[in-house]
Amino acid sequence: MIVFDERMIEMTNRYEEILSSLSDPAVISDQPRYQKMSRELSELEPVISCYRELVSAQSEVVDVQER
């Protein structure tokens, strides 16, 4: 599971990086780059969303077990 978590952290970091870059005027003015990053973001979004749900569920399990 460690390799999975490491990969998901890398993907999450890339997702956040793209989100930030898409508001950069230099990226906005470079339409091919903007479009490429937008496509990559749309590919990452469902994966990151599911990963965040998994992390949340794992946290809830730990909370319940500690009671």
N, C-alpha and C positions, 0 to 999 in steps of 0.2 A: 504494500500500500504506500510505502514511502516514495517509490518512483512515481506513482500516480499523483501523489500530493505535490511532489516537486514539479511535475509537468503542469499540473493545474495552476500552481503558483506562477510559473512562467507565462502561461496563457493569460492569467488574470493581469499580470503586469503588462503584457503586450496590449491587452484590451484597454487598460487604463491609459497607456501611452498613446494609443490611437485616438481615444476620446479626447485627450488633451491636444494632440496634433491637429485634429480636425477643426479646431477653433483658431489655429494659427493662420494669420493672413498669408504667409508664404505658401502654406499648403493649399489654402483655398484658391489662391491665384494659379496654382499648378494643377489644372483640372485632371490630367491623367493620374497624377499622384493622389489627388483627392479621391477620385473614383476607385482607385486600387485600394486605398485605405478604407474607404466606405464598404467595399465588398468584403475585405478581411474582417472588419468590425461585424458585419452582418453574419459572417460565418462563425465568429467567436461568441456572439451574443447568446445563442441558445445553450451552448456548452457552459459558459460562465454562469448563466442563470441556474442551470441544473446543479452545477457544483456548489453554488451558494446555498441552494436548497438542501443539498446533502450535508454541508457543513452545519447549517442551522439544525437539521434533524439530529445530527450526531451530538450537537451541544445539548439539545433537549433530552436525549437519551442519558447523557452524563448527569444532567440536572435531576432527572427522575431517579436514577440509580443512587444518587447521593442522599436522597430523602430517607 
